[in-house]
């Protein structure tokens, strides 16, 4: 097979895939699957990012890429309608941001323990005028040391030797928190399920309209 014939075959396959996406045989089913799948990917990436709080940076970057990609796919399903585009974008961001924070909150609510943490070291990579978002504190709790970021007590006035209460998972599945964790799994799971169903419904409608436009073009 010549290189020209191989390139032509690849181009033909790509065009068939594009055509199937634009006007699939069962547009509602395909749209629902894409919407639901992208939503699940956003949730999975967010939860994986939260669980990987002590993992290498490249792992966390991979989770971010998957989450952003899922939101982009959801947005693409609503490009032909401003209202649907906005709804898909907002729901995707809610899942990508809210699900991991809700997961951490639910884990801490289920089995977290209030413990006294001692500040061992403070790092301020970037100086800011308004907040302590860049402050990193190394804490010691019962002989274990770990770094935390964006914790309320870890701010410009924090110094080694300071002590305060934190809510920590004994198994270190998620990062610590300094405030009350009001979200529970009986609240989190149905909420995420409702958002995923909405994404599936919006995705099905978006793909149906896309297919109708393609047929009339």
N, C-alpha and C positions, 0 to 999 in steps of 0.2 A: 504493500500500500504506500503510495507516494505521500509526501508531506502535505501537498495540496488537497488530496482526497481526505486525509485525516483531519485537516483543519475544517474542511467542509462538513464532515460528519459531526465534529464537535459543535460547530455553529448550528447545525440542524438540531442537535439535542438541546442546546441552549434555547433555541427558538421555540421548540416544543414545550420545554419547561415553562418559559415565559407565557406562552399561550395558555397552558394549563392553569397557571396562576391567575391570568387575566379572566379567563372564561372556563372555569372547571366544570365538569359534568354535574357535580352536586355542590353548587356554590355555597349554600347555607352550611352544609356539613363541613366543607373545607374552611370556611371563615370561622366557624365555631371552634374547630380544632386549632386553628392558628391563634385565635384570641385566647383560648384556654391554655394552649401550650406556652405562649409568650408570658401569660400571667404566672403560670407555674414556674417558668424559668426565672422570672423576676423575684418571686418568693424564695425559690431555692438559692439563688445567688445572694440575696440579702441575708438569709439565715446562715449560709455558709460563711459569708463575710463576718458576721457577728461571732460565729463559733471560732473562726480563725483569728481571734484577737491576738494570739501569740504566735501565729504562723508566719512564715517568710513573706516578705512584701509582695513577691511575684504572685503568690497565691491570692492575696487580697486584690491585686490588680486584675487577675483573671475573673474574680467574682464581680468586680465593678464592670468589666467589659461585657460580661453576660447580662448583667442587669440593665445596662444602658442599651445593649442590643435588643433586649426584649421590649423596652419602652419604645425604641425606634420602630420595631415591627408593628407594635400596637398602633402607633401614630400613623403608619402607612396604610392601615386598614380604613382609616377615616379621612383620607386626603380629599375625597370628593364631597365632604360635608364639614362645614366649620364646626357645627355643634357636635357631631360625632367625633371629629378629630380632637376637639377639646375634651370630651368625655373620656375617650380612650387614653389620651395623654395624662389626664389627671388621675384616672384609676391606675394606670401603670406606675406613675410616680408614687401614689399612695402605697401600692404593694411593695415597690422597690425600697421605699424609705420606712414606711410604717410597719411592715411585717417583721423586719429584723429587730426594730426597737420594741415592738410588741412581744416578740419571742423572748428577748432578753428580760423584759419586764415580767412576763409570765413565768419564766424559769425562776427568777429571783423571788417572785411571789409564792411559788410552790415550795421551794426548798432553800431559799436564801437565809442567811444568818447575819444578824447585826454583830459586827466585830470591831474592835478598836485597831485602827491602822496608824502606824508611825511613819512619818515622812523621813526617808533615808537620803534622798537626793532630789534636786529640782533642776530641770533643764528648760531653758527658754530659747528655742531655736531662732525665733523671730520676735523682735520687739514690736508691740502694738500699743495703741493709745486707749483703746476702748474695751478690750476684753482679755480673758486669759485662755482663749481657745488654743494658743500655741504652747501653753505650759504643760510640761510632762513631769509627773511626780513618780518617783520610785517609792513604793510603800512596802512596809513589812507588817505581816499579819501572822502571828503565831509561828514565827520562824521562816515563813515563806516570803519572798520578795518578788514584786512584779511592778511593771510600769503601767500607769493609767494616763489618759488624756481626756480633756474636756470634762473633768470632774469639778463640780462647783467649789469644793474646798481647796482645789489646787489652783491658786491664782498668784497674782503679783506679790501678795504679802506672805505667801507660804514660804516657810524656811525649814531646813532639816531639823528634826526633833519635834515638829508639830504633831499633834495627835487629834484624830477625829473618828467618828463612827462611819462605817461603810456597810452596805448590804452586799454580801458576797456569797456566791455559790460554792459550797465546800468542794465540789468536784471540778471547779474552774471551767465549766462548760461555756460560760459567758463572762463578760467583764463585770466589774463591780459597779455599783451605783451608790449615790449618796442620798437620794430621795426615796420616797415611798413608791413602790411599784404597784399601781392599782389594777393593771391588766392581768386577767387570768386566762388560762387555756379555754374554759367554757365560753369566754367572751371572744377571745382571739380567733379560734377556729371557725365558728359560724360567720364572723365578720369577714374573714378572708374568703370563705366559701361563697358568700353573697357577691363579693367583688369579682371573683372568678366567673361566676355565672353571668354577671353583667357583661364582663369582657367577652364571653362566648356569644351572648346574644348580640352585642354590638358588632362583633367580628362577623357573625353570620349575615347580618343586615348589610354591612359594608361590602362583603364579598358578593352578595347578591346584586347590589347596585353596580358594582364594578363589572360583573359579568353582563348585566343588562346594557351598560354603556358600550362594552366591547362588541356586543352583537349588533347594536344599532349603528356602530361606526362604519 
